[in-house]
Amino acid sequence: MAKVYNHPISGFVYSLNEVGLVRVDDPATGRHGVFDDKGTWHEGELRDVDFQILGWVGRTPEARSLREAHS
């Protein structure tokens, strides 16, 4: 099961997408952003996110496997 983290302060939801990048969703506004595990932005409206949580979600074995499968 993919790791999903709900940020206790911002309310943002951090999860893996189908290629192993971290998708960050803001349920309050519907905006999102996609980042790698080092915090590099790839797409979306959100750009200001928690880099530590990006690492927690984006460096799991599942995330690495998905990135390797799609590279």
VOVEXLUM-832677 format. One record per residue: y, x, z of N, C-alpha, C, CB in turn; residue in three letters. Coordinates in steps of 0.001 Angstrom, whole numbers, m for minus. Last residue first. Glycine has a CB too. Layout:
! residues N
      nY      nX      nZ     caY     caX     caZ      cY      cX      cZ     cbY     cbX     cbZ code
       Y       X       Z       Y       X       Z       Y       X       Z       Y       X       Z  ALA
...
! end
This chain:
! residues 71
      nY      nX      nZ     caY     caX     caZ      cY      cX      cZ     cbY     cbX     cbZ code
    4619   11721  m15651    5410   12855  m16168    4818   13416  m17429    5515   13956  m15130  SER
    3213    9744  m14400    4218    9340  m15383    5066   10502  m15903    5118    8301  m14782  HIS
    1552   10950  m12561     928   10113  m13586    1904    9745  m14698     367    8849  m12957  ALA
    3421   12141  m10862    2544   12997  m11693    1924   12190  m12827    1424   13640  m10829  GLU
    4502    9853   m9651    5355   10721  m10476    4511   11605  m11379    6264   11592   m9589  ARG
    2230    8874   m8277    2874    8063   m9316    3738    8908  m10222    3712    6961   m8690  LEU
    1769   11008   m6490     755   10634   m7486    1360    9820   m8621    m374    9840   m6825  SER
    4109   10924   m4931    3810   12110   m5744    2789   11789   m6830    3289   13251   m4856  ARG
    3758    8410   m3721    4923    8664   m4581    4660    9856   m5492    6189    8915   m3728  ALA
    1417    8866   m2214    1439    7835   m3262    2585    8071   m4242    1563    6435   m2635  GLU
    2247   10800    m349    1249   11140   m1370    1225   10129   m2521    m136   11225    m735  PRO
    5857   10587      m9    4501   10201     381    3517   10650    m705    4406    8658     613  THR
    8479   10993    m562    7611   12173    m464    6214   11844      18    8223   13186     456  ARG
   10008    8661    m541    9747    9327   m1813    8839   10531   m1757   11003    9735   m2397  GLY
   10300    7887    2136    9603    7004    1192    9160    7772     m54   10510    5826     790  VAL
   11614   10103    3261   10443    9506    3917    9623    8685    2931   10878    8624    5096  TRP
   13755   10493    1441   12699   11488    1599   11452   10921    2221   13187   12628    2424  GLY
   15253    8197    1902   14765    8482     544   13616    9480     607   15909    9032    m354  LEU
   15894    8669    4556   14909    7634    4263   14390    7780    2832   15518    6233    4473  ILE
   17786   10683    4155   16591   10961    4945   15511    9920    4662   16929   10987    6446  GLN
   19839    9469    2699   19004   10483    2047   17747   10805    2841   19801   11750    1834  PHE
   20878    6298    2381   20422    7217    3426   19425    8204    2818   19776    6437    4620  ASP
   23483    5894    m143   22269    5501     565   21909    6559    1602   21100    5290    m425  VAL
   25488    5059   m2543   25647    5554   m1184   24491    5046    m335   27011    5116    m585  ASP
   25007    3763   m4863   24998    5227   m4917   25098    5840   m3522   26149    5732   m5789  ARG
   24113     856   m6626   24193    1555   m5342   24132    3058   m5548   23061    1104   m4407  LEU
   23661     111   m9274   25014      50   m8744   25167     814   m7433   25418   m1384   m8544  GLU
   21444    2065  m11435   21829     996  m10525   23247    1133   m9999   20881     948   m9377  GLY
   19747    5293  m11550   20299    4064  m12135   20711    3103  m11037   19275    3392  m13075  GLU
   19506    7818  m10291   18996    7614  m11646   19566    6366  m12305   17492    7527  m11620  HIS
   20632   10331   m8031   20753    8966   m8533   20241    8900   m9963   22218    8478   m8458  TRP
   18845   12356   m5874   19506   12293   m7174   19465   10862   m7701   18840   13266   m8181  THR
   17421   12631   m3528   18682   11901   m3494   19434   11849   m4802   19549   12490   m2485  GLY
   14923   13613   m3563   15969   14544   m3133   17353   13887   m3113   15990   15764   m4052  LYS
   13308   11682   m4647   13143   11975   m3227   14170   12967   m2690   11764   12506   m2982  ASP
   15563    9829   m6821   14368   10625   m6566   14345   10974   m5080   14339   11920   m7456  ASP
   16581    6353   m7020   16813    7756   m6679   15488    8505   m6643   17541    7880   m5320  PHE
   18330    3473   m7893   17059    4183   m8001   17352    5670   m7875   16325    3857   m9352  VAL
   19785     547   m6433   19907    1890   m6971   18530    2523   m7004   20893    2745   m6137  GLY
   21266   m2755   m6466   20187   m1806   m6235   20574    m435   m6781   18878   m2299   m6884  HIS
   22550   m5917   m5213   22692   m4636   m5914   21502   m3736   m5596   24022   m3936   m5520  ARG
   22458   m8174   m3700   21606   m8146   m4885   21711   m6845   m5674   21951   m9296   m5779  GLY
   23787   m8331   m1299   24587   m8423   m2530   23748   m8503   m3800   25505   m7239   m2624  THR
   21849   m8330     712   23086   m9098     914   23862   m9305    m377   23972   m8400    1924  ALA
   19822   m6571       8   19568   m8010     m59   20831   m8866      76   18595   m8394    1016  PRO
   19910   m3893   m1830   20795   m4481    m828   20612   m5994    m910   22309   m4061   m1058  ASP
   17334   m1528   m2404   17903   m2853   m2660   18786   m3280   m1502   16791   m3892   m2892  ASP
   16278    1295   m3964   16995     833   m2781   17669    m479   m3146   18042    1897   m2278  VAL
   13414    2935   m4985   14346    1856   m5300   14951    1388   m3984   13636     671   m6064  ARG
   12394    6111   m5742   12719    5209   m4644   13763    4203   m5102   13223    5995   m3413  VAL
    9705    6738   m8086   11066    6926   m7600   11344    5889   m6511   12102    6807   m8765  LEU
    7210    6166   m9131    7297    7038   m7976    8691    7399   m7527    6578    8254   m8252  GLY
    7094    4273  m11091    6983    5670  m11528    7191    6659  m10378    7997    5951  m12631  VAL
    7456    1778   m9913    6199    2042  m10621    6036    3480  m11087    6095    1139  m11799  GLU
    9137    2551   m6780    8979    1797   m8024    7704    2264   m8722   10225    1976   m8957  ASN
    9019    2186   m3246    8668    2944   m4455    8667    2032   m5660    7294    3623   m4303  LEU
   11910    1243   m1250   10518    1111   m1684   10287    1971   m2926   10167    m379   m1975  SER
   14132      95    1146   13708    1277     395   12242    1118      41   13946    2588    1210  TYR
   16722   m2092    1663   15266   m2006    1589   14901    m864     648   14638   m3358    1105  VAL
   19477   m2254    3955   18920   m1887    2651   17397   m1769    2752   19537    m553    2143  PHE
   20600   m2620    6399   19799   m3720    5884   19196   m3430    4521   20631   m4957    5807  GLY
   22051    m704    7760   22607   m1219    6502   21879   m2467    6007   22550    m144    5433  SER
   20390    m440   10131   21849    m604   10191   22391   m1256    8924   22528     751   10408  ILE
   17639    m205    9592   18088   m1057   10695   19595   m1293   10755   17650    m460   11975  PRO
   16157    m545    6432   17115     223    7220   17700    m660    8324   18242     789    6315  HIS
   12835    m895    5879   14051   m1696    6022   14998    m944    6950   13734   m3136    6577  ASN
   10629     540    3674   11385     748    4896   12644    m102    4846   11733    2243    5090  TYR
    7371     788    2470    8633      63    2383    9340     233    3721    8411   m1461    2034  VAL
    4851    2343     675    5704    2404    1856    7005    1664    1558    5983    3881    2275  LYS
    2193     532    m812    3420    1315    m936    4230    1239     349    4259     823   m2125  ALA
   m1187     848       0       0       0       0    1243     888       0       2    m962    1229  MET
! end
